[in-house]
């Protein structure tokens, strides 16, 4: 009771955390008693016996907290693992907690200062948090790239290249009938590489995306993208070139000064009708 009152003076949260640690140690002791029998009682059918206590740890709210871990051995001399201890050792909740907090803007440098709840907790250093975040991100990427696409009713597909941390990526985003965007997949490489784009489409097909279904495909001016779409979707593909990309390609041909803020709006007349030749004539008229 004195220990409880002492913890209560430090705050209700400290009391709850201490009770949680005591609960874990009680669960471990209960498992030991089931395997080795009650303490200080002789049992003829005993298959294992206690082998002291050592310092261990468990994960609570993503923090590694020290606890007293009991040890047991078989009568033949081999140490037996405790299933409950292994359960409390699992790092998946910690990785998920770290990933969620980092994605919400908490820096790895300040992670320990902000979220340390147990005074003797460890495993919240910057390097450890970084490892957990990388591992959690890897698992989420694997889940994203392996989930089934059979249940999705995609009516439009956007395929484009982007640069992330200096790496070129090709990303496919689907749009369903309600206008919801769904990231379908990505692959490392540039949109100018037909082999890379075809590999992405083959992977989507293996996961259940039906390229035989009529669908609108939105792309930039990449010939590799168009060739890959025509190869996989054939006559079921309705290809629309992004007009914004087309404006960006046309405007550099104009020698007249155009404001950056209004460059897009100035380019729309060139795309009526949407064709290369009328756009060319429009430029020539503007220059003359």
N, C-alpha and C positions, 0 to 999 in steps of 0.2 A: 504493500500500500504506500509505503514511503517513496518508493521509486516512481509510482504512478503520480503521486502528488508533486514530486520534483519535476516530472515531465510536464505536468499541467501548468506549473508556474511559467514554463517556457512557451506556453501556448497550446491550444487544443490540437493544432496540426502536428506538433512534436509528439504529443501523446498518441495520436492516431498512428503515426509512423512507428513509434516504439511498440505499440500493440501489434501492428502488422508484422514486425520482425519477430516478436515473441510467438505469434501464431505460426510462422514458418518453422521456427525451431521446435514447436510442439508437434507439428505434422511430421517432421523428420524423426523425432523421438518415438512417435506412434508407430511409424514404419519399422523402426529398429525393434520395438517391442513385439511387433507381429512376427518378425523373422527370428529374433534371438530369445524371445520370451521376456517375462518381467525381470527387472534388475534384482540381483541377489537371490534368485530362486533357482534351485536345481531342477532340471527337467531331463527325463530320460530320453526323450525324443528330440532333443535339441540338435539342430543342424548347423547352427552358427552361434557365434559369441561376440560380445562387444570387444572393440579394439581401440578404445580411447576416443578422444575428441581432438580435432584439429581446426585451424582457422580456415573457413571457407567464405563463399560469397554467393549472393543471389541478386537478381535484377528486379528492382522495384521502381516503376515509373521511369524506366530507361537508365536508372542509376545502379551501379554495382555497389552493394552494401555488404559489409563484412558480417558474417554470422558464425556461430559455433556448429561445425559439421561433425556429427557422430560417425564413427567407422565400425564396420562389422566384418568378420571373417568367417569363412566356412571352417568346419572342424578339421578339414584337410589342409588348411592354411591359406587358401586363396581369398583375397578381399572381394567382398560383394558390393556392387554399386547400389546406391539408393535411388529408386525411380523418382521419388518426389524431389530429391536434390537436383537430378538431371532436368526435371520439369522446371524448377525455379531458375535453372541456369540458361534456359533458352533465350536467345538474343533477338528473336524475331520481333517481339513487342518493342524492344529497345530501338531497333532499326526503324520501325514504323514511326515511333515517337520522334526520333531524330529527324527523319525525312519530313514529317509534317511540320515540325517547328522551323526547320531551315527554309522550307518552301514558303512559310509565312513571314520570312524576313529576318529571323533571328540569326545573327552571324555565329560562325563556329568559334571565333575568338571570345565572344561574350556568353557562350552557351553555359559554361559552368557557373559564372557569376549570377546569371539570371535564374537558372533552374535547379541549382543544387539545393536539395531539401534535407538530406541527411548530413550532419556535420562530418561524419567519418566516411562518407561515400567517395568513391573514386571511379575512374573510367569516364570522366567528363572532360578530359583534356582535349585540346584542339585536334591532335592527331587521331585520337580514338573516335571523336565525333566525325571527322572526315572519313575514316574507314567505314563507319556504320552508314553514313550517308551514301557513299559510293556503292556499298553492298545493297542497300535498299533501292537505289536507283537502278542498279543492274537487274534486280528481280522485277521491278515494275516495268522496265523496258522489255524483258523477256515475256512477261504476261501480255503486254501490249502487242508484241510481234507474233504471239502464238495463239491468241484468242480466235475463236471461230467467227467467220463473217457470213455464215449461211443465213442467219436470221435477219440480216440487214436488208432493207429495201432501198437501195441507193439509186436515185434518179439522175444525179449529176456527180461527176468526178473531177476534182481539181488536181492537177499534177504540175509541180513546179520545183525549181531548185532553190536552195537557200544556203547561206553560210553561217555556221555556228561554231564559234571558237576557232576560226580559221579552217574548219573542215567543210567541204562541199557535201551537201545532202540533197537527195531527191525525195520529196514528200508527197504522198497521195492522201487527199482529204475527200471524203464522201459527203454528200448532202442528201438527206432523205426527203420524203414528200412534205414534211412539216418544216423544212428549212434548217434542221439541226445538222451541225457539222460534226463529223466523226473522223478522227485520225485513223486511217486504215493501215498505214505502214510507211516505213522510210528505209532508205538504203544509202550508204556512203558512196558518193560519186557525183558527177556533173550531168546535167540534162543533155549535154551534147554527145554523151556516150550512149549509143543505142543498146549496147550489151547490158549496161547498168539498168536502164529503164525496163528492158525486157525481163531482167532478173527480178525486178520489183513486181511487175505484173504477174509473172509466174508464181511468185510467192503468195500474192493475193489470191490467185486462182486456186492454189493448193489449200488455202484456208477457207475456201467456199464462196468467193466472189464470182458470180456468173457473168462472164464477159459476153455471153450470147444474148443477154438482155439489152434491149435498146436503151441507150443512155447518152446524156450530153457530157462531152469531155471538154473542159476548159484548160487551155494551155497557152504558153507564150509562143514565140516564133520558132522554137526549136524543131528542126526537122527530125531529130532522133525521137522526140516525143511523138510526133505525128506518125512516124513509121512504126513505132512500137504499138501504138493504139490500133492502127490499121491491121497490124499483124495479129493481134490478139482478139480484137472485137469485130473486125471486118465491117460488114454493112450495118451492123448494129450500133456503130459509133457515129454520133453526130458531133463533129469537132467544131468548136468555136475558139478562135484566137482572142486572147484577152485584149480588149481595146486600149486599156491603159498602157500595156506593153507596146502596142502599135504606135500610140501617140509618142511615146518616149523614143521610138526609133525614127519617127518622121520629123519631129521638131529639130533635131540637130542639122537636118538638111536646109532649114530656113536660116537665112542670114539676117533676118530682122530681129531686133531685141525684143525678148519676151520676158515678162515678169515671172519669177519663180512661183509666186503664189497663184498666178492665173494661167500658168503654162498648160495645165490640163484642160481647162475650159476653152482655151484658144485652139486646142487641137481637135476638139470634137467636130467642127465643120469639115475637116479633112476626111472624116470617116463616114460621109453621107454621099452616096451609098458606100458600104464597107467593101472596098476593093482597092487593090494596089494602084491600078491605073488612074481612077478618079482622084485618089490621094495625091498622086504624082502631079496631075494637072492642076490641082488646087495649090500645090507648092509653087509650081511655075507661075501661076497667076499672081500669087502673093509677091513673088520675087520681081515680077515685071510690073 
